[in-house]
Amino acid sequence: PIYIQGFEAMLSNINCPVLAIFGEKDMNVDWTQTQALYQKTLGKNTSLTIKSFPDCTHNLFQCETGGFYEIQDNKMPWNRCTGFLDAMAN
């Protein structure tokens, strides 16, 4: 659910190019719902590019499960998702 009243209208009024980047193991937001929202709103008026990264968290770090404590418990190194920085630069 969207918690900001009028959020869809706000997104629909954006008219500059947008790059939306998602980690597919994001435990903070449902990236597929957010992607659909962006396509429905931003995609109408602007150039929308969507990139998603498998095995990546909300903060775009490599992960196995996406669990909240996976990186903090040193089960995974703090490695950025492969291709994330290139997507940002391009």
PyMOL commands that place a pseudoatom at each C-alpha (Angstrom):
pseudoatom trace, name=CA, resn=PRO, resi=1, chain=A, elem=C, hetatm=0, pos=[0.000, 0.000, 0.000]
pseudoatom trace, name=CA, resn=ILE, resi=2, chain=A, elem=C, hetatm=0, pos=[0.998, 3.606, -0.578]
pseudoatom trace, name=CA, resn=TYR, resi=3, chain=A, elem=C, hetatm=0, pos=[1.230, 5.693, 2.592]
pseudoatom trace, name=CA, resn=ILE, resi=4, chain=A, elem=C, hetatm=0, pos=[1.497, 9.167, 1.057]
pseudoatom trace, name=CA, resn=GLN, resi=5, chain=A, elem=C, hetatm=0, pos=[-1.807, 10.655, -0.033]
pseudoatom trace, name=CA, resn=GLY, resi=6, chain=A, elem=C, hetatm=0, pos=[-1.710, 11.681, -3.691]
pseudoatom trace, name=CA, resn=PHE, resi=7, chain=A, elem=C, hetatm=0, pos=[1.592, 9.878, -4.309]
pseudoatom trace, name=CA, resn=GLU, resi=8, chain=A, elem=C, hetatm=0, pos=[0.516, 8.437, -7.666]
pseudoatom trace, name=CA, resn=ALA, resi=9, chain=A, elem=C, hetatm=0, pos=[-0.409, 11.939, -8.882]
pseudoatom trace, name=CA, resn=MET, resi=10, chain=A, elem=C, hetatm=0, pos=[2.975, 13.250, -7.695]
pseudoatom trace, name=CA, resn=LEU, resi=11, chain=A, elem=C, hetatm=0, pos=[4.818, 10.518, -9.584]
pseudoatom trace, name=CA, resn=SER, resi=12, chain=A, elem=C, hetatm=0, pos=[2.703, 11.137, -12.687]
pseudoatom trace, name=CA, resn=ASN, resi=13, chain=A, elem=C, hetatm=0, pos=[3.828, 14.777, -12.731]
pseudoatom trace, name=CA, resn=ILE, resi=14, chain=A, elem=C, hetatm=0, pos=[7.545, 13.976, -12.915]
pseudoatom trace, name=CA, resn=ASN, resi=15, chain=A, elem=C, hetatm=0, pos=[8.841, 14.743, -16.395]
pseudoatom trace, name=CA, resn=CYS, resi=16, chain=A, elem=C, hetatm=0, pos=[12.581, 14.092, -16.269]
pseudoatom trace, name=CA, resn=PRO, resi=17, chain=A, elem=C, hetatm=0, pos=[14.341, 10.792, -17.065]
pseudoatom trace, name=CA, resn=VAL, resi=18, chain=A, elem=C, hetatm=0, pos=[14.221, 8.306, -14.175]
pseudoatom trace, name=CA, resn=LEU, resi=19, chain=A, elem=C, hetatm=0, pos=[16.452, 5.335, -13.388]
pseudoatom trace, name=CA, resn=ALA, resi=20, chain=A, elem=C, hetatm=0, pos=[14.810, 2.976, -10.902]
pseudoatom trace, name=CA, resn=ILE, resi=21, chain=A, elem=C, hetatm=0, pos=[17.158, 0.382, -9.411]
pseudoatom trace, name=CA, resn=PHE, resi=22, chain=A, elem=C, hetatm=0, pos=[15.961, -2.552, -7.315]
pseudoatom trace, name=CA, resn=GLY, resi=23, chain=A, elem=C, hetatm=0, pos=[17.514, -5.413, -5.390]
pseudoatom trace, name=CA, resn=GLU, resi=24, chain=A, elem=C, hetatm=0, pos=[15.386, -8.485, -5.975]
pseudoatom trace, name=CA, resn=LYS, resi=25, chain=A, elem=C, hetatm=0, pos=[15.900, -9.732, -2.405]
pseudoatom trace, name=CA, resn=ASP, resi=26, chain=A, elem=C, hetatm=0, pos=[14.825, -6.417, -0.894]
pseudoatom trace, name=CA, resn=MET, resi=27, chain=A, elem=C, hetatm=0, pos=[13.199, -7.082, 2.487]
pseudoatom trace, name=CA, resn=ASN, resi=28, chain=A, elem=C, hetatm=0, pos=[12.168, -3.418, 2.984]
pseudoatom trace, name=CA, resn=VAL, resi=29, chain=A, elem=C, hetatm=0, pos=[9.871, -2.892, 0.009]
pseudoatom trace, name=CA, resn=ASP, resi=30, chain=A, elem=C, hetatm=0, pos=[8.173, -5.117, -2.546]
pseudoatom trace, name=CA, resn=TRP, resi=31, chain=A, elem=C, hetatm=0, pos=[10.238, -4.149, -5.554]
pseudoatom trace, name=CA, resn=THR, resi=32, chain=A, elem=C, hetatm=0, pos=[7.795, -5.730, -8.030]
pseudoatom trace, name=CA, resn=GLN, resi=33, chain=A, elem=C, hetatm=0, pos=[4.919, -3.593, -6.721]
pseudoatom trace, name=CA, resn=THR, resi=34, chain=A, elem=C, hetatm=0, pos=[7.104, -0.493, -6.827]
pseudoatom trace, name=CA, resn=GLN, resi=35, chain=A, elem=C, hetatm=0, pos=[8.180, -1.319, -10.379]
pseudoatom trace, name=CA, resn=ALA, resi=36, chain=A, elem=C, hetatm=0, pos=[4.525, -1.651, -11.425]
pseudoatom trace, name=CA, resn=LEU, resi=37, chain=A, elem=C, hetatm=0, pos=[3.680, 1.669, -9.748]
pseudoatom trace, name=CA, resn=TYR, resi=38, chain=A, elem=C, hetatm=0, pos=[6.547, 3.411, -11.533]
pseudoatom trace, name=CA, resn=GLN, resi=39, chain=A, elem=C, hetatm=0, pos=[5.534, 1.969, -14.907]
pseudoatom trace, name=CA, resn=LYS, resi=40, chain=A, elem=C, hetatm=0, pos=[1.932, 3.102, -14.323]
pseudoatom trace, name=CA, resn=THR, resi=41, chain=A, elem=C, hetatm=0, pos=[2.879, 6.644, -13.269]
pseudoatom trace, name=CA, resn=LEU, resi=42, chain=A, elem=C, hetatm=0, pos=[6.381, 7.696, -14.267]
pseudoatom trace, name=CA, resn=GLY, resi=43, chain=A, elem=C, hetatm=0, pos=[6.280, 5.641, -17.439]
pseudoatom trace, name=CA, resn=LYS, resi=44, chain=A, elem=C, hetatm=0, pos=[3.498, 7.807, -18.862]
pseudoatom trace, name=CA, resn=ASN, resi=45, chain=A, elem=C, hetatm=0, pos=[5.382, 11.110, -19.016]
pseudoatom trace, name=CA, resn=THR, resi=46, chain=A, elem=C, hetatm=0, pos=[9.068, 10.395, -18.981]
pseudoatom trace, name=CA, resn=SER, resi=47, chain=A, elem=C, hetatm=0, pos=[11.845, 8.080, -19.997]
pseudoatom trace, name=CA, resn=LEU, resi=48, chain=A, elem=C, hetatm=0, pos=[11.800, 5.353, -17.348]
pseudoatom trace, name=CA, resn=THR, resi=49, chain=A, elem=C, hetatm=0, pos=[14.616, 2.819, -17.104]
pseudoatom trace, name=CA, resn=ILE, resi=50, chain=A, elem=C, hetatm=0, pos=[14.257, -0.027, -14.616]
pseudoatom trace, name=CA, resn=LYS, resi=51, chain=A, elem=C, hetatm=0, pos=[17.140, -2.245, -13.542]
pseudoatom trace, name=CA, resn=SER, resi=52, chain=A, elem=C, hetatm=0, pos=[16.821, -5.057, -11.024]
pseudoatom trace, name=CA, resn=PHE, resi=53, chain=A, elem=C, hetatm=0, pos=[19.600, -7.109, -9.523]
pseudoatom trace, name=CA, resn=PRO, resi=54, chain=A, elem=C, hetatm=0, pos=[19.108, -10.694, -8.324]
pseudoatom trace, name=CA, resn=ASP, resi=55, chain=A, elem=C, hetatm=0, pos=[20.743, -11.676, -5.046]
pseudoatom trace, name=CA, resn=CYS, resi=56, chain=A, elem=C, hetatm=0, pos=[20.853, -8.042, -3.901]
pseudoatom trace, name=CA, resn=THR, resi=57, chain=A, elem=C, hetatm=0, pos=[19.451, -6.208, -0.894]
pseudoatom trace, name=CA, resn=HIS, resi=58, chain=A, elem=C, hetatm=0, pos=[17.549, -2.933, -0.603]
pseudoatom trace, name=CA, resn=ASN, resi=59, chain=A, elem=C, hetatm=0, pos=[20.918, -1.150, -0.381]
pseudoatom trace, name=CA, resn=LEU, resi=60, chain=A, elem=C, hetatm=0, pos=[22.269, -2.988, -3.430]
pseudoatom trace, name=CA, resn=PHE, resi=61, chain=A, elem=C, hetatm=0, pos=[24.706, -5.270, -1.650]
pseudoatom trace, name=CA, resn=GLN, resi=62, chain=A, elem=C, hetatm=0, pos=[25.226, -8.898, -2.690]
pseudoatom trace, name=CA, resn=CYS, resi=63, chain=A, elem=C, hetatm=0, pos=[23.357, -11.361, -0.476]
pseudoatom trace, name=CA, resn=GLU, resi=64, chain=A, elem=C, hetatm=0, pos=[22.156, -14.935, -0.240]
pseudoatom trace, name=CA, resn=THR, resi=65, chain=A, elem=C, hetatm=0, pos=[18.811, -14.484, 1.514]
pseudoatom trace, name=CA, resn=GLY, resi=66, chain=A, elem=C, hetatm=0, pos=[18.269, -10.749, 1.815]
pseudoatom trace, name=CA, resn=GLY, resi=67, chain=A, elem=C, hetatm=0, pos=[17.753, -11.168, 5.554]
pseudoatom trace, name=CA, resn=PHE, resi=68, chain=A, elem=C, hetatm=0, pos=[18.190, -8.080, 7.693]
pseudoatom trace, name=CA, resn=TYR, resi=69, chain=A, elem=C, hetatm=0, pos=[21.224, -9.363, 9.600]
pseudoatom trace, name=CA, resn=GLU, resi=70, chain=A, elem=C, hetatm=0, pos=[22.946, -11.321, 6.859]
pseudoatom trace, name=CA, resn=ILE, resi=71, chain=A, elem=C, hetatm=0, pos=[25.624, -8.678, 6.184]
pseudoatom trace, name=CA, resn=GLN, resi=72, chain=A, elem=C, hetatm=0, pos=[25.770, -7.347, 9.751]
pseudoatom trace, name=CA, resn=ASP, resi=73, chain=A, elem=C, hetatm=0, pos=[26.517, -10.822, 11.093]
pseudoatom trace, name=CA, resn=ASN, resi=74, chain=A, elem=C, hetatm=0, pos=[29.453, -11.062, 8.646]
pseudoatom trace, name=CA, resn=LYS, resi=75, chain=A, elem=C, hetatm=0, pos=[27.822, -13.927, 6.783]
pseudoatom trace, name=CA, resn=MET, resi=76, chain=A, elem=C, hetatm=0, pos=[28.294, -11.979, 3.567]
pseudoatom trace, name=CA, resn=PRO, resi=77, chain=A, elem=C, hetatm=0, pos=[30.939, -9.422, 2.567]
pseudoatom trace, name=CA, resn=TRP, resi=78, chain=A, elem=C, hetatm=0, pos=[29.891, -5.851, 1.818]
pseudoatom trace, name=CA, resn=ASN, resi=79, chain=A, elem=C, hetatm=0, pos=[30.095, -6.234, -1.958]
pseudoatom trace, name=CA, resn=ARG, resi=80, chain=A, elem=C, hetatm=0, pos=[28.017, -4.058, -4.265]
pseudoatom trace, name=CA, resn=CYS, resi=81, chain=A, elem=C, hetatm=0, pos=[25.804, -5.884, -6.741]
pseudoatom trace, name=CA, resn=THR, resi=82, chain=A, elem=C, hetatm=0, pos=[27.525, -6.704, -9.999]
pseudoatom trace, name=CA, resn=GLY, resi=83, chain=A, elem=C, hetatm=0, pos=[26.565, -4.051, -12.541]
pseudoatom trace, name=CA, resn=PHE, resi=84, chain=A, elem=C, hetatm=0, pos=[25.024, -1.620, -10.046]
pseudoatom trace, name=CA, resn=LEU, resi=85, chain=A, elem=C, hetatm=0, pos=[27.714, 1.043, -10.369]
pseudoatom trace, name=CA, resn=ASP, resi=86, chain=A, elem=C, hetatm=0, pos=[27.754, 0.683, -14.154]
pseudoatom trace, name=CA, resn=ALA, resi=87, chain=A, elem=C, hetatm=0, pos=[23.976, 1.189, -14.251]
pseudoatom trace, name=CA, resn=MET, resi=88, chain=A, elem=C, hetatm=0, pos=[24.370, 4.352, -12.184]
pseudoatom trace, name=CA, resn=ALA, resi=89, chain=A, elem=C, hetatm=0, pos=[27.183, 5.679, -14.368]
pseudoatom trace, name=CA, resn=ASN, resi=90, chain=A, elem=C, hetatm=0, pos=[25.356, 4.985, -17.625]
for i in range(1, 90): cmd.bond("trace and resi %d" % i, "trace and resi %d" % (i + 1))
show_as sticks, trace
zoom trace
